[in-house]
Amino acid sequence: MQPKQPNPFLKYSNLALQMGVTIGLGAWGGNKLDQHYKNSTPVFTIVLSLLGIAAALYLVLKDFIKPQK
């Protein structure tokens, strides 16, 4: 008897939610740092948003590349 496979819709909607939260937290944290240090240009927001995008892509690619059981 094969184990039940997870619903692909739930799997990919969870990935989308995870990506959104990761990028959103990076942007929110960068904005807070820019406000704290009173930067005229949003350096921390840009850098942490890009790091959030990189982290989200890493998590998604890690999930796609992992071998199927």
PyMOL Python script that loads the backbone (N, CA, C, O; Angstrom):
from pymol import cmd

cmd.read_pdbstr("""\
ATOM      1  N   MET A   1       0.845  -1.181   0.000  1.00  0.00           N
ATOM      2  CA  MET A   1       0.000   0.000   0.000  1.00  0.00           C
ATOM      3  C   MET A   1       0.891   1.246   0.000  1.00  0.00           C
ATOM      4  O   MET A   1       1.761   1.394   0.858  1.00  0.00           O
ATOM      5  N   GLN A   2       0.668   2.136  -0.967  1.00  0.00           N
ATOM      6  CA  GLN A   2       1.479   3.343  -1.063  1.00  0.00           C
ATOM      7  C   GLN A   2       0.975   4.402  -0.087  1.00  0.00           C
ATOM      8  O   GLN A   2      -0.226   4.516   0.158  1.00  0.00           O
ATOM      9  N   PRO A   3       1.925   5.189   0.474  1.00  0.00           N
ATOM     10  CA  PRO A   3       1.477   6.281   1.336  1.00  0.00           C
ATOM     11  C   PRO A   3       0.740   7.339   0.516  1.00  0.00           C
ATOM     12  O   PRO A   3       1.022   7.526  -0.667  1.00  0.00           O
ATOM     13  N   LYS A   4      -0.189   8.015   1.145  1.00  0.00           N
ATOM     14  CA  LYS A   4      -0.988   9.032   0.466  1.00  0.00           C
ATOM     15  C   LYS A   4      -0.120  10.242   0.120  1.00  0.00           C
ATOM     16  O   LYS A   4       0.600  10.766   0.970  1.00  0.00           O
ATOM     17  N   GLN A   5      -0.199  10.676  -1.137  1.00  0.00           N
ATOM     18  CA  GLN A   5       0.574  11.830  -1.599  1.00  0.00           C
ATOM     19  C   GLN A   5      -0.145  13.115  -1.198  1.00  0.00           C
ATOM     20  O   GLN A   5      -1.374  13.176  -1.239  1.00  0.00           O
ATOM     21  N   PRO A   6       0.619  14.150  -0.808  1.00  0.00           N
ATOM     22  CA  PRO A   6      -0.027  15.419  -0.448  1.00  0.00           C
ATOM     23  C   PRO A   6      -0.635  16.087  -1.684  1.00  0.00           C
ATOM     24  O   PRO A   6      -0.182  15.883  -2.811  1.00  0.00           O
ATOM     25  N   ASN A   7      -1.659  16.877  -1.439  1.00  0.00           N
ATOM     26  CA  ASN A   7      -2.335  17.604  -2.507  1.00  0.00           C
ATOM     27  C   ASN A   7      -1.372  18.640  -3.104  1.00  0.00           C
ATOM     28  O   ASN A   7      -0.858  19.479  -2.365  1.00  0.00           O
ATOM     29  N   PRO A   8      -1.112  18.606  -4.416  1.00  0.00           N
ATOM     30  CA  PRO A   8      -0.166  19.563  -5.025  1.00  0.00           C
ATOM     31  C   PRO A   8      -0.607  21.014  -4.852  1.00  0.00           C
ATOM     32  O   PRO A   8       0.232  21.901  -4.692  1.00  0.00           O
ATOM     33  N   PHE A   9      -1.915  21.262  -4.882  1.00  0.00           N
ATOM     34  CA  PHE A   9      -2.397  22.634  -4.696  1.00  0.00           C
ATOM     35  C   PHE A   9      -1.992  23.167  -3.333  1.00  0.00           C
ATOM     36  O   PHE A   9      -1.530  24.303  -3.222  1.00  0.00           O
ATOM     37  N   LEU A  10      -2.160  22.362  -2.299  1.00  0.00           N
ATOM     38  CA  LEU A  10      -1.779  22.797  -0.950  1.00  0.00           C
ATOM     39  C   LEU A  10      -0.272  22.991  -0.834  1.00  0.00           C
ATOM     40  O   LEU A  10       0.198  23.923  -0.182  1.00  0.00           O
ATOM     41  N   LYS A  11       0.473  22.101  -1.473  1.00  0.00           N
ATOM     42  CA  LYS A  11       1.932  22.196  -1.418  1.00  0.00           C
ATOM     43  C   LYS A  11       2.422  23.508  -2.022  1.00  0.00           C
ATOM     44  O   LYS A  11       3.241  24.208  -1.427  1.00  0.00           O
ATOM     45  N   TYR A  12       1.905  23.837  -3.224  1.00  0.00           N
ATOM     46  CA  TYR A  12       2.388  25.029  -3.912  1.00  0.00           C
ATOM     47  C   TYR A  12       1.799  26.316  -3.340  1.00  0.00           C
ATOM     48  O   TYR A  12       2.447  27.362  -3.400  1.00  0.00           O
ATOM     49  N   SER A  13       0.610  26.264  -2.797  1.00  0.00           N
ATOM     50  CA  SER A  13       0.078  27.463  -2.151  1.00  0.00           C
ATOM     51  C   SER A  13       0.850  27.743  -0.865  1.00  0.00           C
ATOM     52  O   SER A  13       1.039  28.901  -0.490  1.00  0.00           O
ATOM     53  N   ASN A  14       1.291  26.691  -0.194  1.00  0.00           N
ATOM     54  CA  ASN A  14       2.128  26.866   0.993  1.00  0.00           C
ATOM     55  C   ASN A  14       3.469  27.488   0.612  1.00  0.00           C
ATOM     56  O   ASN A  14       3.979  28.342   1.338  1.00  0.00           O
ATOM     57  N   LEU A  15       4.050  27.070  -0.523  1.00  0.00           N
ATOM     58  CA  LEU A  15       5.309  27.652  -0.983  1.00  0.00           C
ATOM     59  C   LEU A  15       5.133  29.139  -1.296  1.00  0.00           C
ATOM     60  O   LEU A  15       5.996  29.953  -0.966  1.00  0.00           O
ATOM     61  N   ALA A  16       4.013  29.491  -1.935  1.00  0.00           N
ATOM     62  CA  ALA A  16       3.759  30.893  -2.267  1.00  0.00           C
ATOM     63  C   ALA A  16       3.608  31.725  -0.995  1.00  0.00           C
ATOM     64  O   ALA A  16       4.133  32.835  -0.906  1.00  0.00           O
ATOM     65  N   LEU A  17       2.898  31.191  -0.026  1.00  0.00           N
ATOM     66  CA  LEU A  17       2.727  31.896   1.245  1.00  0.00           C
ATOM     67  C   LEU A  17       4.071  32.057   1.957  1.00  0.00           C
ATOM     68  O   LEU A  17       4.362  33.115   2.515  1.00  0.00           O
ATOM     69  N   GLN A  18       4.880  31.012   1.935  1.00  0.00           N
ATOM     70  CA  GLN A  18       6.201  31.060   2.564  1.00  0.00           C
ATOM     71  C   GLN A  18       7.089  32.105   1.887  1.00  0.00           C
ATOM     72  O   GLN A  18       7.808  32.842   2.562  1.00  0.00           O
ATOM     73  N   MET A  19       7.040  32.169   0.559  1.00  0.00           N
ATOM     74  CA  MET A  19       7.820  33.174  -0.166  1.00  0.00           C
ATOM     75  C   MET A  19       7.363  34.585   0.203  1.00  0.00           C
ATOM     76  O   MET A  19       8.188  35.464   0.456  1.00  0.00           O
ATOM     77  N   GLY A  20       6.057  34.795   0.232  1.00  0.00           N
ATOM     78  CA  GLY A  20       5.522  36.115   0.561  1.00  0.00           C
ATOM     79  C   GLY A  20       5.908  36.561   1.958  1.00  0.00           C
ATOM     80  O   GLY A  20       6.266  37.720   2.168  1.00  0.00           O
ATOM     81  N   VAL A  21       5.838  35.654   2.906  1.00  0.00           N
ATOM     82  CA  VAL A  21       6.196  35.994   4.287  1.00  0.00           C
ATOM     83  C   VAL A  21       7.690  36.294   4.396  1.00  0.00           C
ATOM     84  O   VAL A  21       8.076  37.249   5.070  1.00  0.00           O
ATOM     85  N   THR A  22       8.528  35.499   3.748  1.00  0.00           N
ATOM     86  CA  THR A  22       9.973  35.708   3.804  1.00  0.00           C
ATOM     87  C   THR A  22      10.363  37.059   3.209  1.00  0.00           C
ATOM     88  O   THR A  22      11.139  37.802   3.811  1.00  0.00           O
ATOM     89  N   ILE A  23       9.833  37.377   2.039  1.00  0.00           N
ATOM     90  CA  ILE A  23      10.149  38.653   1.395  1.00  0.00           C
ATOM     91  C   ILE A  23       9.555  39.807   2.188  1.00  0.00           C
ATOM     92  O   ILE A  23      10.196  40.844   2.358  1.00  0.00           O
ATOM     93  N   GLY A  24       8.341  39.629   2.670  1.00  0.00           N
ATOM     94  CA  GLY A  24       7.687  40.683   3.458  1.00  0.00           C
ATOM     95  C   GLY A  24       8.428  40.997   4.750  1.00  0.00           C
ATOM     96  O   GLY A  24       8.559  42.162   5.125  1.00  0.00           O
ATOM     97  N   LEU A  25       8.910  39.965   5.429  1.00  0.00           N
ATOM     98  CA  LEU A  25       9.671  40.197   6.661  1.00  0.00           C
ATOM     99  C   LEU A  25      10.982  40.933   6.376  1.00  0.00           C
ATOM    100  O   LEU A  25      11.400  41.784   7.161  1.00  0.00           O
ATOM    101  N   GLY A  26      11.625  40.607   5.260  1.00  0.00           N
ATOM    102  CA  GLY A  26      12.849  41.309   4.889  1.00  0.00           C
ATOM    103  C   GLY A  26      12.581  42.779   4.614  1.00  0.00           C
ATOM    104  O   GLY A  26      13.329  43.646   5.067  1.00  0.00           O
ATOM    105  N   ALA A  27      11.513  43.063   3.873  1.00  0.00           N
ATOM    106  CA  ALA A  27      11.174  44.455   3.564  1.00  0.00           C
ATOM    107  C   ALA A  27      10.754  45.208   4.820  1.00  0.00           C
ATOM    108  O   ALA A  27      11.140  46.362   5.011  1.00  0.00           O
ATOM    109  N   TRP A  28       9.967  44.562   5.677  1.00  0.00           N
ATOM    110  CA  TRP A  28       9.519  45.208   6.916  1.00  0.00           C
ATOM    111  C   TRP A  28      10.707  45.507   7.830  1.00  0.00           C
ATOM    112  O   TRP A  28      10.807  46.602   8.385  1.00  0.00           O
ATOM    113  N   GLY A  29      11.609  44.529   7.986  1.00  0.00           N
ATOM    114  CA  GLY A  29      12.786  44.742   8.828  1.00  0.00           C
ATOM    115  C   GLY A  29      13.695  45.830   8.275  1.00  0.00           C
ATOM    116  O   GLY A  29      14.231  46.639   9.033  1.00  0.00           O
ATOM    117  N   GLY A  30      13.871  45.854   6.958  1.00  0.00           N
ATOM    118  CA  GLY A  30      14.685  46.901   6.343  1.00  0.00           C
ATOM    119  C   GLY A  30      14.072  48.275   6.528  1.00  0.00           C
ATOM    120  O   GLY A  30      14.786  49.249   6.769  1.00  0.00           O
ATOM    121  N   ASN A  31      12.763  48.361   6.417  1.00  0.00           N
ATOM    122  CA  ASN A  31      12.073  49.634   6.623  1.00  0.00           C
ATOM    123  C   ASN A  31      12.249  50.119   8.061  1.00  0.00           C
ATOM    124  O   ASN A  31      12.497  51.301   8.299  1.00  0.00           O
ATOM    125  N   LYS A  32      12.119  49.204   9.011  1.00  0.00           N
ATOM    126  CA  LYS A  32      12.302  49.581  10.425  1.00  0.00           C
ATOM    127  C   LYS A  32      13.734  50.067  10.681  1.00  0.00           C
ATOM    128  O   LYS A  32      13.940  51.035  11.413  1.00  0.00           O
ATOM    129  N   LEU A  33      14.721  49.396  10.079  1.00  0.00           N
ATOM    130  CA  LEU A  33      16.106  49.836  10.252  1.00  0.00           C
ATOM    131  C   LEU A  33      16.345  51.202   9.611  1.00  0.00           C
ATOM    132  O   LEU A  33      17.054  52.038  10.172  1.00  0.00           O
ATOM    133  N   ASP A  34      15.754  51.428   8.436  1.00  0.00           N
ATOM    134  CA  ASP A  34      15.894  52.737   7.790  1.00  0.00           C
ATOM    135  C   ASP A  34      15.251  53.836   8.630  1.00  0.00           C
ATOM    136  O   ASP A  34      15.785  54.941   8.716  1.00  0.00           O
ATOM    137  N   GLN A  35      14.125  53.546   9.242  1.00  0.00           N
ATOM    138  CA  GLN A  35      13.480  54.531  10.114  1.00  0.00           C
ATOM    139  C   GLN A  35      14.321  54.778  11.361  1.00  0.00           C
ATOM    140  O   GLN A  35      14.446  55.917  11.810  1.00  0.00           O
ATOM    141  N   HIS A  36      14.896  53.721  11.921  1.00  0.00           N
ATOM    142  CA  HIS A  36      15.697  53.852  13.137  1.00  0.00           C
ATOM    143  C   HIS A  36      16.952  54.692  12.905  1.00  0.00           C
ATOM    144  O   HIS A  36      17.298  55.549  13.718  1.00  0.00           O
ATOM    145  N   TYR A  37      17.629  54.433  11.781  1.00  0.00           N
ATOM    146  CA  TYR A  37      18.861  55.157  11.479  1.00  0.00           C
ATOM    147  C   TYR A  37      18.619  56.425  10.667  1.00  0.00           C
ATOM    148  O   TYR A  37      19.570  57.121  10.310  1.00  0.00           O
ATOM    149  N   LYS A  38      17.352  56.734  10.371  1.00  0.00           N
ATOM    150  CA  LYS A  38      16.959  57.945   9.648  1.00  0.00           C
ATOM    151  C   LYS A  38      17.735  58.114   8.334  1.00  0.00           C
ATOM    152  O   LYS A  38      18.291  59.177   8.056  1.00  0.00           O
ATOM    153  N   ASN A  39      17.758  57.046   7.539  1.00  0.00           N
ATOM    154  CA  ASN A  39      18.437  57.088   6.243  1.00  0.00           C
ATOM    155  C   ASN A  39      17.608  57.868   5.231  1.00  0.00           C
ATOM    156  O   ASN A  39      16.385  57.739   5.194  1.00  0.00           O
ATOM    157  N   SER A  40      18.270  58.670   4.417  1.00  0.00           N
ATOM    158  CA  SER A  40      17.552  59.407   3.369  1.00  0.00           C
ATOM    159  C   SER A  40      17.207  58.492   2.201  1.00  0.00           C
ATOM    160  O   SER A  40      16.203  58.701   1.520  1.00  0.00           O
ATOM    161  N   THR A  41      18.036  57.482   1.969  1.00  0.00           N
ATOM    162  CA  THR A  41      17.724  56.477   0.945  1.00  0.00           C
ATOM    163  C   THR A  41      17.463  55.148   1.654  1.00  0.00           C
ATOM    164  O   THR A  41      18.121  54.838   2.647  1.00  0.00           O
ATOM    165  N   PRO A  42      16.515  54.368   1.157  1.00  0.00           N
ATOM    166  CA  PRO A  42      16.131  53.126   1.858  1.00  0.00           C
ATOM    167  C   PRO A  42      17.107  51.969   1.606  1.00  0.00           C
ATOM    168  O   PRO A  42      16.748  50.953   1.011  1.00  0.00           O
ATOM    169  N   VAL A  43      18.323  52.144   2.064  1.00  0.00           N
ATOM    170  CA  VAL A  43      19.369  51.145   1.817  1.00  0.00           C
ATOM    171  C   VAL A  43      19.027  49.811   2.468  1.00  0.00           C
ATOM    172  O   VAL A  43      19.095  48.771   1.814  1.00  0.00           O
ATOM    173  N   PHE A  44      18.662  49.827   3.740  1.00  0.00           N
ATOM    174  CA  PHE A  44      18.361  48.582   4.444  1.00  0.00           C
ATOM    175  C   PHE A  44      17.144  47.890   3.846  1.00  0.00           C
ATOM    176  O   PHE A  44      17.109  46.662   3.764  1.00  0.00           O
ATOM    177  N   THR A  45      16.146  48.665   3.426  1.00  0.00           N
ATOM    178  CA  THR A  45      14.953  48.079   2.820  1.00  0.00           C
ATOM    179  C   THR A  45      15.315  47.348   1.531  1.00  0.00           C
ATOM    180  O   THR A  45      14.852  46.231   1.296  1.00  0.00           O
ATOM    181  N   ILE A  46      16.129  47.965   0.710  1.00  0.00           N
ATOM    182  CA  ILE A  46      16.524  47.351  -0.558  1.00  0.00           C
ATOM    183  C   ILE A  46      17.351  46.091  -0.310  1.00  0.00           C
ATOM    184  O   ILE A  46      17.089  45.043  -0.901  1.00  0.00           O
ATOM    185  N   VAL A  47      18.348  46.200   0.566  1.00  0.00           N
ATOM    186  CA  VAL A  47      19.243  45.061   0.812  1.00  0.00           C
ATOM    187  C   VAL A  47      18.488  43.896   1.447  1.00  0.00           C
ATOM    188  O   VAL A  47      18.636  42.755   1.010  1.00  0.00           O
ATOM    189  N   LEU A  48      17.687  44.169   2.463  1.00  0.00           N
ATOM    190  CA  LEU A  48      16.976  43.079   3.126  1.00  0.00           C
ATOM    191  C   LEU A  48      15.862  42.507   2.255  1.00  0.00           C
ATOM    192  O   LEU A  48      15.537  41.325   2.368  1.00  0.00           O
ATOM    193  N   SER A  49      15.280  43.320   1.397  1.00  0.00           N
ATOM    194  CA  SER A  49      14.287  42.786   0.448  1.00  0.00           C
ATOM    195  C   SER A  49      14.960  41.829  -0.530  1.00  0.00           C
ATOM    196  O   SER A  49      14.427  40.756  -0.815  1.00  0.00           O
ATOM    197  N   LEU A  50      16.114  42.207  -1.041  1.00  0.00           N
ATOM    198  CA  LEU A  50      16.840  41.321  -1.960  1.00  0.00           C
ATOM    199  C   LEU A  50      17.304  40.050  -1.260  1.00  0.00           C
ATOM    200  O   LEU A  50      17.272  38.971  -1.852  1.00  0.00           O
ATOM    201  N   LEU A  51      17.734  40.163  -0.013  1.00  0.00           N
ATOM    202  CA  LEU A  51      18.106  38.968   0.743  1.00  0.00           C
ATOM    203  C   LEU A  51      16.892  38.078   0.992  1.00  0.00           C
ATOM    204  O   LEU A  51      17.000  36.852   0.964  1.00  0.00           O
ATOM    205  N   GLY A  52      15.739  38.695   1.237  1.00  0.00           N
ATOM    206  CA  GLY A  52      14.505  37.926   1.403  1.00  0.00           C
ATOM    207  C   GLY A  52      14.127  37.193   0.134  1.00  0.00           C
ATOM    208  O   GLY A  52      13.685  36.046   0.188  1.00  0.00           O
ATOM    209  N   ILE A  53      14.296  37.845  -1.018  1.00  0.00           N
ATOM    210  CA  ILE A  53      14.017  37.195  -2.297  1.00  0.00           C
ATOM    211  C   ILE A  53      14.969  36.024  -2.505  1.00  0.00           C
ATOM    212  O   ILE A  53      14.550  34.949  -2.934  1.00  0.00           O
ATOM    213  N   ALA A  54      16.247  36.230  -2.201  1.00  0.00           N
ATOM    214  CA  ALA A  54      17.228  35.152  -2.364  1.00  0.00           C
ATOM    215  C   ALA A  54      16.900  33.979  -1.437  1.00  0.00           C
ATOM    216  O   ALA A  54      16.989  32.822  -1.846  1.00  0.00           O
ATOM    217  N   ALA A  55      16.524  34.273  -0.204  1.00  0.00           N
ATOM    218  CA  ALA A  55      16.180  33.204   0.739  1.00  0.00           C
ATOM    219  C   ALA A  55      14.926  32.462   0.282  1.00  0.00           C
ATOM    220  O   ALA A  55      14.863  31.236   0.377  1.00  0.00           O
ATOM    221  N   ALA A  56      13.929  33.196  -0.213  1.00  0.00           N
ATOM    222  CA  ALA A  56      12.697  32.559  -0.686  1.00  0.00           C
ATOM    223  C   ALA A  56      12.977  31.665  -1.894  1.00  0.00           C
ATOM    224  O   ALA A  56      12.450  30.556  -1.977  1.00  0.00           O
ATOM    225  N   LEU A  57      13.796  32.136  -2.821  1.00  0.00           N
ATOM    226  CA  LEU A  57      14.145  31.318  -3.983  1.00  0.00           C
ATOM    227  C   LEU A  57      14.915  30.068  -3.568  1.00  0.00           C
ATOM    228  O   LEU A  57      14.705  28.989  -4.122  1.00  0.00           O
ATOM    229  N   TYR A  58      15.800  30.217  -2.600  1.00  0.00           N
ATOM    230  CA  TYR A  58      16.548  29.065  -2.104  1.00  0.00           C
ATOM    231  C   TYR A  58      15.596  28.017  -1.524  1.00  0.00           C
ATOM    232  O   TYR A  58      15.729  26.827  -1.809  1.00  0.00           O
ATOM    233  N   LEU A  59      14.638  28.463  -0.713  1.00  0.00           N
ATOM    234  CA  LEU A  59      13.704  27.525  -0.100  1.00  0.00           C
ATOM    235  C   LEU A  59      12.845  26.818  -1.151  1.00  0.00           C
ATOM    236  O   LEU A  59      12.585  25.620  -1.038  1.00  0.00           O
ATOM    237  N   VAL A  60      12.410  27.553  -2.166  1.00  0.00           N
ATOM    238  CA  VAL A  60      11.585  26.958  -3.211  1.00  0.00           C
ATOM    239  C   VAL A  60      12.402  25.973  -4.046  1.00  0.00           C
ATOM    240  O   VAL A  60      11.953  24.858  -4.312  1.00  0.00           O
ATOM    241  N   LEU A  61      13.591  26.381  -4.453  1.00  0.00           N
ATOM    242  CA  LEU A  61      14.427  25.491  -5.261  1.00  0.00           C
ATOM    243  C   LEU A  61      14.845  24.249  -4.483  1.00  0.00           C
ATOM    244  O   LEU A  61      14.941  23.159  -5.047  1.00  0.00           O
ATOM    245  N   LYS A  62      15.091  24.413  -3.199  1.00  0.00           N
ATOM    246  CA  LYS A  62      15.444  23.265  -2.363  1.00  0.00           C
ATOM    247  C   LYS A  62      14.292  22.259  -2.350  1.00  0.00           C
ATOM    248  O   LYS A  62      14.518  21.049  -2.372  1.00  0.00           O
ATOM    249  N   ASP A  63      13.068  22.761  -2.315  1.00  0.00           N
ATOM    250  CA  ASP A  63      11.910  21.877  -2.301  1.00  0.00           C
ATOM    251  C   ASP A  63      11.708  21.194  -3.654  1.00  0.00           C
ATOM    252  O   ASP A  63      11.318  20.027  -3.699  1.00  0.00           O
ATOM    253  N   PHE A  64      11.967  21.899  -4.752  1.00  0.00           N
ATOM    254  CA  PHE A  64      11.792  21.307  -6.071  1.00  0.00           C
ATOM    255  C   PHE A  64      12.872  20.278  -6.392  1.00  0.00           C
ATOM    256  O   PHE A  64      12.599  19.273  -7.049  1.00  0.00           O
ATOM    257  N   ILE A  65      14.090  20.523  -5.934  1.00  0.00           N
ATOM    258  CA  ILE A  65      15.208  19.660  -6.274  1.00  0.00           C
ATOM    259  C   ILE A  65      15.249  18.398  -5.403  1.00  0.00           C
ATOM    260  O   ILE A  65      15.812  17.386  -5.821  1.00  0.00           O
ATOM    261  N   LYS A  66      14.671  18.441  -4.218  1.00  0.00           N
ATOM    262  CA  LYS A  66      14.765  17.293  -3.334  1.00  0.00           C
ATOM    263  C   LYS A  66      14.161  16.058  -3.983  1.00  0.00           C
ATOM    264  O   LYS A  66      13.120  16.143  -4.636  1.00  0.00           O
ATOM    265  N   PRO A  67      14.804  14.918  -3.809  1.00  0.00           N
ATOM    266  CA  PRO A  67      14.330  13.702  -4.485  1.00  0.00           C
ATOM    267  C   PRO A  67      12.958  13.289  -3.984  1.00  0.00           C
ATOM    268  O   PRO A  67      12.642  13.437  -2.803  1.00  0.00           O
ATOM    269  N   GLN A  68      12.150  12.768  -4.894  1.00  0.00           N
ATOM    270  CA  GLN A  68      10.813  12.295  -4.554  1.00  0.00           C
ATOM    271  C   GLN A  68      10.929  10.932  -3.867  1.00  0.00           C
ATOM    272  O   GLN A  68      11.729  10.089  -4.270  1.00  0.00           O
ATOM    273  N   LYS A  69      10.134  10.733  -2.843  1.00  0.00           N
ATOM    274  CA  LYS A  69      10.153   9.456  -2.112  1.00  0.00           C
ATOM    275  C   LYS A  69       9.055   8.561  -2.617  1.00  0.00           C
ATOM    276  O   LYS A  69       8.901   7.440  -2.132  1.00  0.00           O
TER     277      LYS A  69
END
""", "prot")
cmd.dss("prot")
cmd.show_as("cartoon", "prot")
cmd.util.cbc("prot")
cmd.orient("prot")
